[in-house]
Amino acid sequence: MRFSCQLILLLIGVLFSLSPLVTAQDFWRVIPVETPLDHHALPFMRAIGIPAAATYKGQKRKAIVIISGRTKATGGPGQPVIEVHIDGIQNLISEKDLELFEGPDVSDAQSGIRAFSISVTRGKLVYEAAGSVDLYMGDYPESIVGEDGNNVLGTGVFPKGPRRAAWRQLFHQMSSGFEKGQISIGGKELSPNLEIDFSGNGIEPLLQELIRVVGL
């Protein structure tokens, strides 16, 4: 009986010690932004993010989904971008496939593999948008992306038109809250696609403020 009580107390202690970590993983938060090489703060940038889970060919990796943008007051484009950092992405996707995400010259294969789609669910409602991503060095400190490199897969800023309108609607719907979101990267060239799952917990005030300063 005494052993059982001690075991129960030990388990309770472990749960309490882990609870801040679990809670922190469940909510969106403000992300610091800095130059990747000399670590200087970038006051004209704003970013929020949430830990996420990336899956590819049955393998799972920790990830973080980030929404960032340049403030309207400093001449920003008026549209946030979505970026995904995946721990150990170079060990998850082959070097040959990763190279297709890099560089300004886009072949048919590169165009296909860079396909990006996102959906968020609120109750029975689903909101979606699609575009493309590039692999580049992000503007985030090691405390956010870890020691494994600062590479992110990020969406571009779309010119005025139906696609930009769809992204505008998506961001505004996200700022009203949602239960879950999913990102799919790879199109028909990457089979299966790289899937990233994330939560909408606590996003409303943070994304509303980001939209306000970015000027969406």
C-alpha positions in Angstrom: 0.0 0.0 0.0 2.8 2.4 0.9 4.6 1.5 -2.4 1.4 2.3 -4.3 1.0 5.7 -2.7 4.6 6.5 -3.4 4.2 5.5 -7.0 1.1 7.7 -7.3 2.8 10.7 -5.8 5.8 10.2 -8.2 3.5 10.1 -11.2 1.7 13.2 -10.1 5.0 15.0 -9.7 6.1 14.0 -13.2 2.8 15.2 -14.6 3.1 18.6 -12.9 6.7 18.9 -14.0 5.7 18.2 -17.6 2.4 20.3 -17.7 4.1 23.6 -18.6 5.8 22.0 -21.6 2.5 20.4 -22.7 0.7 23.7 -22.3 3.3 25.7 -24.1 3.1 23.3 -27.1 -0.6 23.8 -27.4 -0.8 27.6 -27.9 0.3 30.2 -30.5 2.9 32.7 -29.2 4.9 35.6 -30.4 8.2 34.6 -32.1 11.3 36.7 -32.0 12.8 37.7 -35.4 16.5 38.3 -36.0 19.1 38.2 -38.7 20.2 34.6 -39.1 24.0 35.3 -39.1 24.7 38.1 -36.7 21.5 37.8 -34.6 20.4 41.4 -34.8 16.7 42.0 -33.9 14.5 42.9 -36.9 12.0 45.4 -35.3 10.1 45.9 -38.6 9.1 42.2 -38.7 6.4 40.4 -36.7 5.9 36.7 -36.3 3.8 34.2 -34.3 4.1 30.4 -34.2 3.1 27.1 -32.7 4.8 23.8 -32.4 3.5 21.2 -34.9 4.0 17.7 -36.1 5.4 16.8 -39.5 4.9 13.4 -41.1 6.6 11.9 -44.2 6.6 8.3 -45.2 5.5 7.2 -41.7 8.3 9.2 -40.0 7.4 12.0 -37.6 9.4 15.1 -36.8 8.9 18.1 -34.6 8.0 21.2 -36.5 6.9 24.8 -36.0 4.4 26.7 -38.1 5.1 30.4 -38.3 3.1 33.3 -39.7 5.2 36.4 -40.3 5.1 39.7 -42.0 6.7 43.1 -42.5 5.0 46.0 -40.8 2.9 48.3 -43.1 4.6 51.3 -41.6 8.0 50.2 -43.1 6.7 49.5 -46.6 5.7 45.9 -46.2 3.8 44.1 -49.0 0.6 43.9 -46.9 0.4 40.1 -46.8 1.8 37.7 -44.1 3.6 34.5 -45.2 3.4 31.1 -43.7 6.7 29.3 -42.9 7.4 25.8 -41.6 10.6 24.7 -39.9 11.0 20.9 -39.5 13.6 19.4 -37.2 16.1 17.3 -39.2 14.4 17.9 -42.6 17.6 16.8 -44.3 17.2 13.4 -42.7 13.5 13.2 -43.6 13.6 14.1 -47.3 16.3 13.1 -49.8 18.9 15.7 -50.8 17.8 15.3 -54.4 14.2 16.2 -53.5 15.2 19.0 -51.2 17.3 20.7 -53.9 14.0 21.1 -55.9 12.8 23.5 -53.3 15.8 25.8 -53.7 16.8 28.5 -56.2 14.9 31.1 -58.3 14.9 29.0 -61.6 11.9 26.7 -61.4 11.6 23.7 -63.7 8.4 21.6 -64.1 9.6 19.2 -61.4 10.4 22.1 -59.1 7.1 23.8 -59.7 5.3 20.5 -58.9 7.1 19.7 -55.7 6.8 23.2 -54.4 3.0 22.9 -54.3 1.6 24.0 -50.9 -1.9 23.8 -49.6 -3.3 24.7 -46.2 -6.7 24.0 -44.6 -8.1 25.1 -41.2 -11.2 23.7 -39.6 -13.7 25.5 -37.4 -16.6 23.3 -36.5 -18.0 22.0 -39.8 -16.4 24.8 -41.8 -13.2 24.3 -43.7 -11.1 27.2 -45.2 -8.4 26.5 -47.7 -5.7 28.3 -49.8 -2.9 27.0 -52.1 0.3 28.3 -53.4 4.0 27.3 -53.6 7.0 27.3 -51.2 10.7 27.9 -51.3 13.4 26.5 -49.0 15.5 29.3 -47.5 17.2 30.5 -44.3 14.6 31.8 -41.8 15.0 34.8 -39.5 14.6 33.0 -36.2 16.9 32.3 -33.2 18.1 28.9 -32.1 15.8 29.0 -29.2 12.9 28.6 -31.7 14.3 26.4 -34.4 16.9 24.5 -32.5 20.5 23.7 -33.3 19.7 21.7 -36.5 19.7 24.7 -38.9 17.4 27.6 -39.6 15.9 26.4 -42.9 12.2 27.0 -43.5 9.7 26.2 -46.2 7.9 29.5 -46.8 5.1 30.8 -49.0 5.6 33.8 -51.2 3.6 37.0 -51.4 1.0 36.8 -54.2 0.2 39.7 -56.6 -3.3 41.1 -56.6 -5.8 38.7 -58.0 -8.0 35.7 -57.0 -5.2 33.8 -55.3 -4.2 36.7 -53.1 -7.9 37.2 -52.3 -8.1 33.5 -51.2 -5.1 34.0 -48.9 -6.6 37.2 -47.5 -9.8 35.4 -46.7 -7.9 32.5 -45.1 -5.9 34.8 -42.8 -9.0 36.6 -41.6 -10.8 33.3 -41.0 -7.8 32.0 -39.0 -7.8 35.2 -36.9 -11.4 34.3 -35.9 -10.1 31.0 -34.4 -10.0 27.4 -35.6 -9.6 23.9 -34.0 -7.1 22.3 -36.3 -5.0 23.0 -39.3 -3.1 20.9 -41.9 -0.4 21.9 -44.4 0.4 19.6 -47.3 3.6 20.1 -49.3 4.9 18.3 -52.4 2.1 18.2 -55.0 2.3 15.2 -57.4 6.1 15.2 -57.4 6.6 14.2 -53.7 4.8 11.0 -52.9 3.5 10.8 -50.2 3.2 14.5 -49.5 4.9 16.1 -46.5 2.0 16.7 -44.0 2.1 19.2 -41.1 -0.6 19.2 -38.4 -1.1 22.1 -36.0 -3.6 23.6 -33.6 -5.4 26.9 -33.6 -5.3 27.3 -29.8 -4.9 31.0 -28.8 -4.3 32.3 -32.3 -7.1 34.9 -32.4 -5.6 38.0 -30.6 -2.1 37.3 -31.9 -3.1 37.0 -35.6 -5.5 39.9 -35.4 -2.7 42.1 -34.1 -0.3 40.8 -36.8 -2.8 41.5 -39.5 -3.3 45.0 -38.1 0.4 45.9 -38.2 1.1 44.1 -41.5 -1.9 45.9 -43.1 -3.6 42.9 -44.7 
